Amino acid sequence: MSTSTNDAVLDQILAQLNALQVSQQTLQTKLDALTTPPPPHSPQGANGIPIPGRNECIGSPSSSNLLLSPSTSLSRAHLVSSTPPTSTPPDHPLIDKEREKALYPGRVVLATYPDQHGIKPYPLQWGASDPAVRGPVICSRLLTSIKQRNALGAHSGSYSIYRALAIAMGTLNPTHKPDYTKTEPPVPIPPQPSWYDPNKIVSFDPWGHLVPQVFKKEIDDLVERARRVGEKGDLNIDGRVVLRTQPLKNADGSLSDADPGVEIAISKAAVEPVWYLPGVAERFGISETLLRRALFEDTGGMYPELITRPDIKVFLPPIGNLTVYIFGHPEYMSDESKELTLRVHDECNGSDVFGSDICTCKPYLIFAIEECIRCVQRGGVGVVVYFRKEGRALGEVTKYLVYNLRKRGGDSADKYFKSTELIAGVKDMRFQALMPDVLHWLGIKKIDNMVSMSDMKYNAIVQSGIPILNRYDLPEHLIPPDSRVEIDAKIAAGYFTSGKQVAQADLFKTVGRTWEETEH
């Protein structure tokens, strides 16, 4: 190739680079304008925890053990004294823009590139027999780890949305380091030959349940650098709502003498989430800009157009759907002259499906279904709304780690919420502010009977404009012995109860089955 040809090619490349630089500068100007809106009105009693910079190490004074529930209010003095020094006056709480700056001190990083300066992914050899050679899966976007990421996306999948909300609202420290003490699997699941075949297991990490043990050094290095329950109710088999199930059959085809049980005639609807971002931000009392940034950062940067396309106001989040089960005539839901019984239930696979007695989820669900049926048989309508918010929206893996800790550490009511906070950094991420939307969609204007002890659910519904006339909890005789720990801890924390009150000082007296009492 001649010198003149080389010069022409170089000139063309230089022109393209200059055009790209101008384009990037224009984009950055638009982003700067987007991320500097007028200070939004900050509601009274805003929630929050101290927010260290994303390049601050865990264990520093500003990342103290101030772990709050969504219903806990934080004083202005706490918020100011626990955050990095700013020009904010001591008596002035952080507004959204200041908190966004504390959470995300750098510019928006839409993407990284293989040949970019400083990019050095942690080695990962899928299918290696030695976990040290295989390497950990890292997808964190913290400043201390973003250049070492070897995976895209966000841990916990659909639940990363709830994590983003928790961080944006200030109830979860983004650099919380989980305490995995006593969370090991209760039964061994040793390595198998299939673990070492890179084509045999490709949809999940075979070392995942052993991460705290086999990758302890890597975790420390990275962080420092940054019984079936419920009783059969006396329901009237009316042939309309409650029907007798077809007789069971034996293996030889003959009819069985066993009670086949009953079936329930219902209507049901599945609802996928579609978020209108300005409305969601307003519901949670934060700015749309902060909401967009939190969703972008804490879903592993999967949705850059949350930042680049402020003109698009609708977002379909990667979270589980909800299902509505309607007992009786659906049109009665919007008829205020008809009695309506409601249960809003958050998914609990271990109890709802498999009957675990460590919690009251299945007894509550069964009791609520029976109450809905009784309401229909009195001429009303019953509604059960089932949300996919497993493990208080922390996920099932986190929930079982908490169970392991509780049973190994002495399962008493005084440790109930703290066990979750040690591992997850927050005790509950089922923010209920969006929950009433489905009730409004169904046309429900008042609720005669609500089967729930949750203050968060009750408050969200009433504050949305739907009155609740009667509220009741699970009858005492339906509470499994091992779930007494959960019930007493919740009562002491202020949850609704129609029975006796429980004082915080007495919680240590309520204990569940110990690790030693269970066969392993």
C-alpha positions in Angstrom: 0.0 0.0 0.0 1.4 3.4 -0.9 2.1 6.2 1.5 -0.7 8.4 0.1 -3.1 5.6 0.5 -2.0 5.0 4.2 -2.4 8.8 4.8 -5.9 8.7 3.3 -7.0 5.8 5.5 -5.5 7.5 8.6 -7.3 10.7 7.8 -10.6 8.8 7.4 -10.1 7.1 10.8 -9.2 10.4 12.4 -12.3 12.0 11.1 -14.4 9.2 12.3 -12.8 9.4 15.8 -13.4 13.1 15.9 -17.1 12.6 15.0 -17.4 10.0 17.7 -15.8 12.3 20.2 -18.2 15.1 19.4 -21.1 12.6 19.6 -20.0 11.4 23.0 -19.6 15.0 24.2 -23.1 15.8 23.0 -24.5 12.7 24.8 -22.6 13.6 28.0 -24.1 17.1 27.9 -27.6 15.6 27.6 -26.9 13.2 30.5 -25.6 16.0 32.7 -28.7 18.0 32.0 -30.8 14.9 32.7 -29.1 14.2 36.0 -29.4 17.7 37.3 -33.1 18.4 37.8 -34.5 21.0 40.2 -34.4 19.6 43.8 -37.5 17.5 44.3 -39.8 18.0 47.3 -38.6 15.6 50.0 -41.5 14.1 52.0 -41.5 14.4 55.8 -40.1 11.4 57.7 -38.1 10.1 54.8 -36.5 6.7 55.4 -32.8 6.1 55.1 -29.6 4.6 56.2 -26.1 5.9 56.0 -24.8 5.7 52.4 -21.1 5.3 52.0 -19.5 6.1 48.6 -19.3 3.2 46.3 -15.5 3.1 46.6 -15.6 3.0 50.4 -14.7 -0.2 52.3 -17.1 -2.0 54.5 -16.3 -1.6 58.1 -15.6 2.1 58.1 -17.4 4.2 60.6 -19.9 5.5 58.0 -21.2 2.0 57.2 -22.3 1.2 60.7 -24.9 -1.3 61.8 -27.8 1.1 61.3 -30.2 -1.3 59.6 -33.8 -0.1 59.2 -37.1 -1.6 58.1 -39.1 0.2 55.4 -41.4 1.5 58.2 -38.6 2.9 60.3 -38.1 6.6 60.4 -34.6 8.1 60.6 -33.8 11.4 62.2 -32.1 14.2 60.3 -29.2 14.0 62.7 -28.6 10.3 61.9 -28.7 10.9 58.2 -26.3 13.8 58.2 -23.8 12.5 60.7 -23.6 9.1 59.0 -22.9 10.2 55.5 -19.6 11.4 53.9 -18.9 15.1 54.5 -20.8 17.4 52.2 -21.8 21.1 52.2 -25.2 20.1 53.5 -26.1 22.0 56.7 -26.3 19.7 59.8 -30.0 20.1 60.2 -30.9 19.4 56.6 -31.6 15.9 55.4 -30.1 14.7 52.1 -32.2 15.5 49.1 -32.4 13.0 46.3 -29.7 14.6 44.2 -27.3 14.6 47.2 -28.1 11.0 48.0 -27.7 10.0 44.4 -24.2 11.6 44.4 -23.3 9.7 47.6 -24.5 6.4 46.1 -23.1 6.9 42.6 -20.2 9.4 42.8 -18.9 8.8 39.3 -20.4 9.4 35.9 -22.9 6.9 34.4 -21.0 4.0 33.0 -23.2 2.6 30.2 -20.7 0.0 29.1 -17.1 -1.2 29.4 -14.9 -2.6 26.6 -12.4 -5.5 26.5 -9.4 -3.2 25.6 -10.4 -0.4 27.9 -7.7 0.8 30.3 -7.9 -1.1 33.6 -10.3 -3.8 32.5 -9.1 -7.1 33.8 -11.8 -9.7 34.4 -11.3 -12.2 37.2 -10.2 -15.5 35.6 -13.2 -17.8 35.1 -12.8 -21.3 33.6 -16.2 -22.9 33.4 -16.0 -26.7 34.1 -12.7 -26.7 35.9 -12.5 -29.4 38.6 -10.7 -27.1 41.1 -12.9 -24.2 42.3 -9.8 -22.1 42.6 -9.2 -22.6 38.9 -12.8 -22.3 38.0 -13.0 -18.9 39.8 -16.0 -17.0 41.3 -18.8 -15.4 39.3 -18.5 -11.6 39.7 -21.1 -9.2 38.3 -21.0 -6.3 40.9 -20.9 -2.8 39.5 -19.2 -1.3 42.6 -16.3 0.9 41.7 -14.0 -1.5 43.4 -15.1 -4.5 41.3 -16.6 -3.2 38.0 -13.3 -3.6 36.1 -13.0 -7.2 37.5 -16.5 -8.3 36.5 -16.6 -11.6 34.6 -20.4 -11.8 34.3 -23.2 -9.6 33.1 -26.6 -9.1 34.8 -27.4 -8.9 38.5 -27.4 -11.4 41.3 -30.9 -12.6 42.4 -32.4 -12.0 39.0 -35.9 -10.5 39.3 -35.3 -9.6 42.9 -32.6 -7.1 41.9 -35.4 -4.6 41.2 -36.4 -4.7 44.9 -32.7 -4.3 45.8 -32.5 -1.2 43.6 -35.6 0.2 45.3 -34.1 -0.5 48.8 -30.9 1.3 47.9 -32.7 4.2 46.3 -35.0 4.6 49.3 -32.0 4.4 51.7 -33.1 1.2 53.5 -30.2 -0.9 52.3 -26.5 -0.2 52.3 -25.2 -0.9 48.8 -21.9 -2.2 50.1 -23.4 -4.5 52.8 -21.2 -7.6 53.2 -23.4 -10.7 54.0 -22.5 -12.6 57.2 -22.6 -16.2 56.0 -21.8 -17.7 59.5 -23.8 -20.9 60.0 -25.5 -20.7 56.6 -24.0 -23.8 55.2 -26.3 -26.3 53.5 -27.8 -28.7 56.1 -27.0 -31.7 53.9 -23.8 -32.2 51.8 -24.1 -31.9 48.0 -20.6 -32.9 47.0 -19.0 -32.3 43.6 -20.0 -34.7 40.8 -18.3 -35.5 37.5 -20.9 -33.5 35.7 -19.6 -30.4 37.4 -16.4 -30.7 35.5 -18.1 -31.0 32.1 -18.4 -27.5 30.7 -21.3 -28.6 28.5 -23.3 -30.6 31.2 -24.3 -27.8 33.5 -24.8 -24.4 31.8 -27.9 -22.9 33.4 -26.6 -22.3 36.9 -23.4 -22.4 39.0 -22.7 -25.9 40.4 -20.5 -24.3 43.1 -23.2 -21.8 44.1 -24.2 -23.4 47.4 -20.5 -23.6 48.4 -19.5 -20.0 47.5 -19.0 -18.8 51.1 -16.6 -21.7 51.7 -14.7 -22.3 48.5 -14.4 -18.6 47.5 -14.0 -17.1 50.9 -10.6 -15.6 50.1 -11.9 -14.1 46.9 -15.0 -12.6 48.6 -12.8 -11.1 51.4 -10.3 -9.7 48.9 -13.0 -8.1 46.7 -15.0 -6.6 49.6 -12.0 -5.3 51.4 -11.0 -3.6 48.3 -14.6 -2.1 48.1 -44.5 -30.0 59.2 -47.6 -29.6 57.1 -50.1 -27.4 58.9 -53.7 -26.0 58.6 -56.9 -27.8 59.7 -59.8 -28.8 57.5 -62.5 -26.2 57.9 -66.2 -26.8 58.2 -67.1 -25.7 54.7 -70.5 -26.2 53.2 -70.2 -28.3 50.0 -72.8 -26.4 48.1 -72.1 -27.7 44.6 -71.7 -24.1 43.4 -68.5 -22.8 45.0 -67.3 -25.9 46.8 -67.7 -29.1 44.9 -66.9 -32.7 45.8 -63.9 -34.0 44.0 -64.2 -37.0 41.7 -63.5 -40.3 43.6 -59.8 -41.4 43.7 -58.7 -44.7 42.0 -56.5 -47.4 43.2 -53.6 -48.7 41.1 -55.8 -51.6 39.7 -58.4 -49.1 38.5 -60.9 -49.7 41.2 -62.4 -46.9 43.2 -60.7 -45.9 46.4 -62.4 -45.5 49.8 -60.1 -42.5 50.6 -61.7 -39.1 51.0 -61.0 -37.3 47.7 -61.4 -33.9 49.2 -63.1 -30.9 47.5 -62.6 -28.5 44.7 -63.3 -24.8 44.5 -64.8 -22.9 41.6 -62.9 -19.7 41.1 -61.9 -17.1 38.5 -58.2 -16.1 38.2 -56.1 -13.6 36.5 -52.3 -13.3 36.0 -50.8 -9.8 35.8 -47.4 -8.9 34.5 -45.7 -5.8 35.9 -45.5 -2.7 33.7 -44.1 0.4 35.5 -44.9 4.0 34.7 -41.7 5.4 36.1 -42.9 8.9 37.1 -45.7 7.4 39.1 -43.6 4.7 40.7 -41.0 7.3 41.8 -43.8 9.5 43.3 -45.2 6.5 45.1 -41.9 5.8 46.8 -41.2 9.4 47.5 -38.0 9.7 45.4 -37.1 11.4 42.2 -37.6 9.8 38.8 -33.9 10.4 38.1 -32.8 8.6 41.3 -35.2 5.7 40.5 -33.8 5.3 37.0 -30.2 5.4 38.2 -30.8 2.8 40.9 -32.6 0.5 38.5 -29.8 0.9 36.0 -27.0 0.3 38.4 -28.5 -2.5 40.5 -29.7 -4.6 37.6 -26.1 -4.9 36.4 -26.5 -2.1 33.9 -28.8 -4.2 31.8 -31.0 -1.3 30.8 -28.9 1.7 29.7 -31.9 3.4 28.1 -33.2 4.0 31.6 -30.5 6.7 31.4 -30.3 7.6 27.7 -34.1 7.7 27.0 -35.8 9.9 29.5 -38.6 10.4 27.0 -39.7 6.8 27.5 -41.6 6.6 30.7 -42.7 3.0 30.8 -40.5 0.1 32.1 -41.2 -3.6 32.2 -39.2 -4.8 35.2 -37.7 -8.3 35.4 -39.8 -9.2 38.4 -42.3 -12.0 39.1 -46.0 -11.4 38.2 -49.0 -11.6 40.5 -52.1 -13.8 40.3 -55.7 -12.9 41.4 -58.0 -15.6 42.6 -61.7 -14.6 42.7 -64.2 -16.5 44.7 -67.8 -15.9 43.7 -69.2 -13.4 41.2 -66.4 -11.1 39.9 -68.8 -8.3 39.4 -69.4 -8.2 43.1 -65.9 -6.9 43.7 -66.9 -3.4 42.5 -70.4 -3.5 44.2 -70.0 -1.8 47.6 -73.3 -3.4 48.8 -71.6 -6.8 48.7 -69.4 -8.2 51.5 -65.8 -8.6 50.4 -63.0 -10.7 52.0 -59.4 -10.2 51.0 -56.0 -11.8 51.5 -52.9 -10.3 49.9 -50.3 -13.1 50.1 -46.6 -13.0 49.2 -45.2 -16.2 47.8 -43.6 -18.8 50.2 -42.8 -21.9 48.2 -41.5 -23.9 51.2 -44.7 -23.4 53.1 -47.4 -22.8 50.5 -46.4 -25.8 48.4 -44.4 -28.1 50.6 -45.9 -27.4 54.0 -42.9 -26.2 56.0 -44.0 -25.3 59.5 -41.2 -22.7 60.3 -43.7 -20.0 59.1 -47.4 -19.4 59.0 -47.7 -18.7 55.3 -49.6 -21.9 54.3 -52.0 -21.8 57.3 -52.7 -18.1 56.5 -53.4 -19.0 52.9 -55.6 -21.9 53.6 -57.5 -20.0 56.3 -58.0 -17.0 53.9 -59.3 -19.3 51.2 -61.8 -20.8 53.7 -62.8 -17.3 54.8 -63.3 -16.3 51.1 -65.6 -19.3 50.5 -67.6 -18.5 53.7 -68.0 -14.9 52.4 -69.3 -16.1 49.1 -71.7 -18.5 50.8 -73.0 -15.5 52.7 -73.7 -13.7 49.4 -70.4 -11.8 49.1 -67.1 -12.2 47.2 -63.6 -13.3 48.1 -60.3 -12.3 46.7 -56.8 -13.7 47.2 -53.9 -11.8 45.5 -50.7 -13.9 45.2 -47.5 -11.9 44.7 -44.2 -13.4 43.6 -42.1 -11.9 46.4 -40.4 -15.0 47.7 -38.6 -14.6 51.0 -39.8 -11.0 51.7 -38.5 -10.2 48.1 -35.0 -11.2 49.2 -35.3 -14.5 47.3 -35.4 -18.1 48.3 -31.7 -18.6 48.6 -31.3 -15.8 51.1 -34.4 -17.1 53.0 -32.8 -20.6 53.4 -29.5 -19.1 54.5 -31.5 -17.3 57.2 -33.2 -20.5 58.2 -29.8 -22.3 58.5 -28.5 -19.5 60.7 -31.7 -19.4 62.9 -31.6 -23.2 63.5 -27.8 -23.3 64.2 -27.7 -20.1 66.2 -30.6 -20.8 68.6 -34.0 -20.0 67.0 -35.6 -17.5 69.4 -38.0 -14.6 68.6 -35.6 -12.0 69.8 -33.2 -13.0 66.9 -35.9 -13.4 64.2 -35.5 -10.1 62.3 -31.8 -9.7 63.1 -31.0 -13.0 61.5 -32.3 -11.7 58.2 -30.5 -8.4 58.6 -27.1 -10.1 59.2 -27.3 -11.8 55.8 -29.4 -9.5 53.6 -28.7 -6.2 55.2 -32.4 -5.4 55.4 -35.2 -7.3 57.0 -37.9 -6.8 54.3 -37.9 -5.6 50.7 -41.6 -6.2 49.9 -42.3 -2.5 49.6 -46.1 -2.5 49.5 -46.6 0.9 48.0 -47.5 -0.6 44.5 -49.5 -3.5 45.9 -52.9 -1.7 46.0 -52.9 -1.0 42.3 -54.4 -4.4 41.5 -57.2 -3.8 44.0 -58.0 -0.5 42.2 -57.8 -2.3 38.9 -60.4 -4.8 40.1 -62.7 -2.0 41.1 -62.5 -2.7 44.8 -63.7 0.4 46.8 -63.9 -1.1 50.3 -62.8 -4.2 52.1 -65.1 -5.8 54.7 -62.7 -8.4 56.0 -58.9 -8.5 55.6 -57.1 -11.6 56.6 -53.6 -10.3 57.5 -51.5 -9.1 60.5 -49.2 -7.1 58.2 -49.1 -3.4 59.1 -47.3 -2.6 55.8 -50.1 -4.1 53.7 -52.9 -2.6 55.8 -51.3 0.9 55.7 -50.7 0.8 51.9 -54.3 -0.2 51.1 -55.9 2.4 53.5 -53.5 5.1 52.3 -54.5 4.4 48.7 -58.1 5.3 49.5 -59.7 1.9 50.2 -61.1 1.5 53.7 -60.8 -1.8 55.6 -63.7 -2.4 58.0 -62.6 -5.5 59.7 -59.1 -6.9 60.2 -58.3 -10.3 61.7 -55.3 -12.6 62.0 -54.7 -16.3 62.1 -56.6 -18.1 64.8 -54.3 -19.4 67.6 -55.1 -23.1 67.0 -53.8 -22.9 63.4 -50.4 -21.6 64.3 -47.7 -24.4 64.0 -45.5 -24.6 67.1 -42.3 -23.9 65.2 -43.7 -20.7 63.7 -44.5 -19.2 67.1 -41.1 -17.5 66.8 -42.2 -15.6 63.7 -45.6 -14.6 65.2 -44.3 -13.4 68.5 -41.4 -11.4 66.8 -44.0 -9.7 64.5 -46.4 -8.9 67.3 -43.6 -7.3 69.4 -42.6 -5.3 66.3 -46.0 -3.8 66.0 -47.9 -6.2 63.7 -51.7 -6.5 64.2 -52.9 -9.1 66.7 -56.3 -9.9 68.1 -54.7 -11.9 70.9 -52.2 -11.1 73.6 -49.4 -8.6 73.2 -45.8 -9.7 73.4 -43.1 -7.4 74.9 -39.7 -7.1 73.4 -38.1 -8.1 76.7 -40.0 -11.5 76.6 -39.0 -12.5 73.1 -36.1 -14.7 74.2 -38.6 -17.0 75.8 -40.2 -18.0 72.5 -38.0 -20.6 70.8 -38.4 -23.0 67.9 -36.9 -26.4 67.2 -33.2 -26.5 67.5 -30.7 -27.8 64.9 -30.0 -30.8 67.2 -33.7 -31.8 67.3 -33.8 -32.4 63.6 -32.4 -35.4 61.8 -29.7 -34.5 59.2 
